[in-house]
């Protein structure tokens, strides 16, 4: 059930059926216009312009997103029709939750969180995150749970654009913050190979199954939606912790020491 | 079903059962700390510091919230156990959707929207609103649909605080913007009597039914959540249209003429 449809959504339908290549070009164009590597918060993060308190706020809030990934993937897996598809999707959950004897992405994110000086248990409680983080991430979970399988798969396609941002982020952060180590950023290394594997599959699925004008427009809208989910999280961080520094009541406040660090 | 509970929520339980008066005092304290009359965007709006383009952005985005009220109230009404309760709640929907021969709140908001120079059809499409607006308002709908009836009722209690902000807003806007008329602000006048009637009922309901520590904490958390819903909408407006003026890709851009007006 999707309570949003029918009263607020407008897919700005076009009447033209696209070829799979045209559809892919449309998806990539959305990434060029809307992916969050274009957000000023990311530029500040990568170029060494943030203080430790601001990086803590980023790591804390972003954890809530990381922790939600296997939740949304479980909702999607529950609706996939074949064991082959579920197996493919299960790999994503294993990447994040870990396998026997192997830490997953969430655990590696907690290492990052500790590496920037936060208490992992506080981060896991998520009671100091920004409302923008909670609402955007929850919107993503609900989208994947409530929309068609095709739209849910399409909403994962921001991973098409993530290897670039990850390379920029890791090299930029290592170069510009002497207190951040390779070990702290260990989350990102496996993502450089995992994300392309995931997005190759999702892209092929979307190219094959989006075979009507309506489905194609829904796929494009799903990717725009997902870009908004990522963008809005950085909006919240920028407003609260960069400028004008408007931290909402009840949200994380970096210590003066971390702000000056 | 609530997909958020159990992996991200922490109600910071206390062990003390409050009296109804103490519970009410707790609810009012939340309003004093977190209600969006404290947000700098509202102070700018009321004191005449915004240009026409900024007021357009506010009216456009706020419409999405207004239009969602009868949706969330319908979800709640569907779960109320008696016809008396449903009748009480139906009045809210009638206030917003209108009665035969009588415009409701949504129609009056469209008058406001036109009064500030926007096209009502564009506003109703809602395709130029901010991601923060969409995610916060949708979060409110999902909350009311998915949580207990008690929490859903409690989340309406921001109306306890709305008469003050409405009086400030109407007198402030009339005094400070010579192009805004009483007629444009007609939305607000009935709210001054409707909101107290609604919140009297909801407060009595909550005082009566929140009879365990867990329910009381859930009620307090519901009101905090709702304050976040309102606050986050103003965060989005502030970041995009006040400072630093970071309008997200695809969102409403006021014309230069309106910005200079």
Contacts between the chains, C-beta under 8 A, distances in Angstrom:
chain1	res1	chain2	res2	distance
A	3	B	71	6.5
A	3	B	75	7.0
A	3	B	138	8.0
A	3	B	141	5.5
A	3	B	142	7.3
A	3	B	145	6.3
A	4	B	138	5.9
A	4	B	141	7.5
A	7	B	67	6.9
A	7	B	71	6.4
A	8	B	64	6.8
A	8	B	67	7.1
A	8	B	68	7.8
A	8	B	126	5.0
A	8	B	134	7.7
A	10	B	125	5.0
A	10	B	126	7.3
A	10	B	127	5.0
A	12	B	127	6.7
A	33	B	249	5.5
A	34	B	249	4.5
A	34	B	250	7.1
A	38	B	249	7.7
A	40	B	244	7.9
A	40	B	246	6.7
A	64	B	8	6.7
A	67	B	7	6.9
A	67	B	8	7.1
A	68	B	8	7.8
A	71	B	3	6.5
A	71	B	7	6.4
A	75	B	3	7.1
A	125	B	10	5.0
A	126	B	8	4.9
A	126	B	10	7.3
A	127	B	10	5.0
A	127	B	12	6.7
A	131	B	136	7.0
A	131	B	228	3.9
A	131	B	229	7.5
A	131	B	231	6.3
A	131	B	232	4.1
A	131	B	235	7.5
A	132	B	132	6.0
A	132	B	135	7.5
A	132	B	232	5.7
A	132	B	235	6.5
A	132	B	236	7.7
A	134	B	8	7.7
A	134	B	139	7.5
A	134	B	228	7.6
A	135	B	132	7.5
A	135	B	135	3.9
A	135	B	136	5.1
A	135	B	138	7.7
A	135	B	139	4.5
A	135	B	228	7.9
A	135	B	229	7.8
A	135	B	232	6.2
A	136	B	131	7.0
A	136	B	135	5.0
A	138	B	3	7.9
A	138	B	4	5.9
A	138	B	135	7.7
A	138	B	139	5.9
A	138	B	142	7.3
A	139	B	134	7.5
A	139	B	135	4.5
A	139	B	138	5.9
A	139	B	139	6.9
A	141	B	3	5.5
A	141	B	4	7.6
A	142	B	3	7.3
A	142	B	138	7.3
A	142	B	142	6.0
A	145	B	3	6.4
A	224	B	250	7.0
A	227	B	249	7.5
A	228	B	131	3.9
A	228	B	134	7.6
A	228	B	135	7.9
A	228	B	248	7.1
A	229	B	131	7.5
A	229	B	135	7.8
A	231	B	131	6.3
A	231	B	248	5.5
A	231	B	249	7.3
A	232	B	131	4.1
A	232	B	132	5.7
A	232	B	135	6.1
A	232	B	236	7.8
A	232	B	248	7.5
A	235	B	131	7.5
A	235	B	132	6.5
A	235	B	235	7.7
A	235	B	236	6.8
A	235	B	239	5.4
A	235	B	240	7.9
A	235	B	246	7.0
A	235	B	248	6.8
A	236	B	132	7.7
A	236	B	232	7.7
A	236	B	235	6.7
A	238	B	239	6.5
A	238	B	244	7.8
A	238	B	246	6.8
A	239	B	235	5.4
A	239	B	238	6.5
A	239	B	239	4.4
A	240	B	235	7.9
A	243	B	243	6.6
A	243	B	244	5.6
A	244	B	40	7.8
A	244	B	238	7.7
A	244	B	243	5.6
A	246	B	40	6.7
A	246	B	235	7.0
A	246	B	238	6.8
A	248	B	228	7.1
A	248	B	231	5.5
A	248	B	232	7.5
A	248	B	235	6.8
A	249	B	33	5.4
A	249	B	34	4.5
A	249	B	38	7.7
A	249	B	227	7.5
A	249	B	231	7.3
A	250	B	34	7.0
A	250	B	224	7.0
